[in-house]
Amino acid sequence: MLLEQLGIRPYDRVIVELADGRTSDVGLADGVRFEIMERRSSDDALILGDEVLIGQTLLEKMDLLVDCTRQRLVPAHQEGPVNKLK
């Protein structure tokens, strides 16, 4: 598994609800650093086998928006991430 190759190990297990309404018991790892479109942040990671899921809070921290029509991420601000404090 890729996470094991990277040395990422779960420190806990949590229950998550999937989009289809099912629940699953998954591993939780902390301190994972992400880089997407030259924007960087760190967050906890849910370990779901080989699938990588990025949550809304991480996208908000990176100031990225989801373009559902074109199935891609787009920067909210071209000049770089702008963090909202309110």
N, C-alpha and C positions, 0 to 999 in steps of 0.2 A: 504494500500500500504506500502511496506517495507520502502521506503524513509521517509514517514511520521512517521513510528514507530521509525526510527533512528533520527528524528528531522531535516532532510535535506529538506530545502524548496528552491524553485527556486527564484532567485533574478531578473531574466529577462527571456525573451523569444527570441529564435533565429530560423531562418529558416535553416534547414539542407536538404541535398540531400541524399536520400537513395540509396543503391546499385542498385536498379532497375530503378533509374532515377526520381522517384517521390520525391516531396518536402514535408516537414512537418514542422509545427510550434511546437517547443518543449521547455520545461523549461530548464533553465541553473542554476545550483547550483555551488558555488565555495567552495574551501577549503575541498574537500572530500579526505580523506586519504585512500590509497589503499595498501594492502599487498598481494603480489602474490609470491609464492615460496620463502618465507622468505626475500623478497625484498620489500622495502617500498618507497612510493612516494605520493605526493598529486597533485591534478589536478582538473580542473572543471569537472563537470559531466553533461551530457545531460540526461534529464529525459524522458524516452520513455516507460512509463508504468512500467511493472515488468521486462523488459528486461535490462540486463546489457551489455553495449558495451564498450570495452576498445579501445582507439585510439592508433595510431602508436606512437604519441609523448610520451604517458605514457609508452609504451613498451620500447621505446628507453631510456627513463630516468631510467628504471629499468634494462636496458641492457639484455632484453629478445628478443628472435627471435621466429618467428612462423614457426613450422614444419608443412606445409600444408599436406604432405603425411600422417603423423601420427595424424594430427589434435590435436597438443599439443604445448605448449610453452617450449622452451629450453633456458637455460642461455647461453649467448654469452661467458661469462667468468666464469668458475666454482668457482674461488676463491672469487667472489663477483662482484657487478656492477662496471664497468669502464665507466666513463662519458667522452664523446667526447666533446672537447672544440672548434673545428674548424668547 
